[in-house]
């Protein structure tokens, strides 16, 4: 029979460790409350379910489905950020952690261990593609929802003669080259 000391049974887990937010930011659970964890879980549930259904029902490759799932998580987090004010990164990263392909990596290492090298390489390649697709989906969502991009596009659209976006002058042994692009 195990003896539990009174001190051990009454120890309380800090709120930062309860939701894993010590990696997200200092005191983020105390600052935002449990609503942040619920928001990340809700976004993750929607985005991951979409990813799984795309793979199972639509026969989309897992890496493309992971990109679409991460894109969905990023777009939902941007909508949530505008309404509630949570930082986008503190909602998107926990919501896509479930999409990391642990089984693919496990199968790759297992097949590597039994010296089935071609099968292991296939599993590792699939895992790397999925791992690369996750941040790409978040980056693409950020590009689509970023206000700086809207500002640049509106400036170009509203001006009759827009300023060039690229000015480059290069000195070569033959002569100077100037590139001005609109």
HELIX and SHEET records of a PDB file:
HELIX    1   1 UNK A    6  UNK A    9  1                                   4    
HELIX    2   2 UNK A   15  UNK A   18  1                                   4    
HELIX    3   3 UNK A   28  UNK A   32  1                                   5    
HELIX    4   4 UNK A   35  UNK A   56  1                                  22    
HELIX    5   5 UNK A   62  UNK A   84  1                                  23    
HELIX    6   6 UNK A   88  UNK A   96  1                                   9    
HELIX    7   7 UNK A   97  UNK A   99  5                                   3    
HELIX    8   8 UNK A  102  UNK A  113  1                                  12    
HELIX    9   9 UNK A  117  UNK A  145  1                                  29    
HELIX   10  10 UNK A  147  UNK A  158  1                                  12    
SHEET    1   A 2 UNK A 166  UNK A 171  0                                        
SHEET    2   A 2 UNK A 176  UNK A 181 -1                                        
END                                                                             
